[in-house]
Amino acid sequence: MYAKGWEVRIMESTFPDCKKCGDGVLIPLSDYGREGAPITYKAWVCSNPDCGFNLRIDNGEISVGKAIGQSMK
């Protein structure tokens, strides 16, 4: 598909399979730091809601399986 001389491409991505449940894939999540700098791939979470596997980086430390909740910010 072309639009006014620009090529439009759909990027095909694959995410890693969740090793805990095997049913979902790990979805990357990004955030912003205290100073507003973007933090790419701060966390990875399983797409299977019944699994709940997650991996995140906080202050340079990796935590696995920490409870996930909605931020009140």
N, C-alpha and C positions, 0 to 999 in steps of 0.2 A: 504494500500500500504506500502511495506517495502523496504528499500534500505540499504543493507549491515548492517543489524542488528538494524538500526534506524527506529523507527516508524515515519511515516510522517502523520501529522494530519492537517486538514484544520480547522482553528478556525472559528466558526460561531458566528458572532456578530450581534446584533441588535442595531440600533440607535433609540433614541426617536423621535416620530412624532413631526413635527413642529406644535405648537399650534396656530400659526398665520394663516397659509394657509391650514393646514390639508392634503396637497398633498405631501409635501416633508418630509425628515427626517433631523435631525440636525447632521451635520458632525463635529467631533472634529478636530481642527487644533492646531499644536504645533509650537513653535518658539524657538529662542535662546536669552538669556539675553545679556546685555552689556558685561559681563565677559565670555560669551560663554557657560554658564550653560543652559541646556535644560529646557524649560518651557512647560510642558505637558498640553495639553488642554487649551491653552491660549484663544482660541476663539471657538465658535460653530456657524456654518452657515447653513442655510437651503439649501438643495440640489435642490430646485425648483428655477431656475433663475428668474422667474417672481415674487417671493415672496420677496427675499432680506433680510429676517430676519437674524440678527446676534447678538451675545452676546460676549463681550470680556472683558478681564481683563488687565488693564494698570496701572502699579504702584500701585497695590492693590485696584484699583477702578473698579467697574463693569459698563460697558456702554452697552446700548441696542439700537440697530437700528442706530448706527453711520455709516455714509457713508463708504463704502469699496472701496478702490482703489488699484491699483497695486503699489508696492513699487519700488522705483528707485534705491534701493541698489543692 
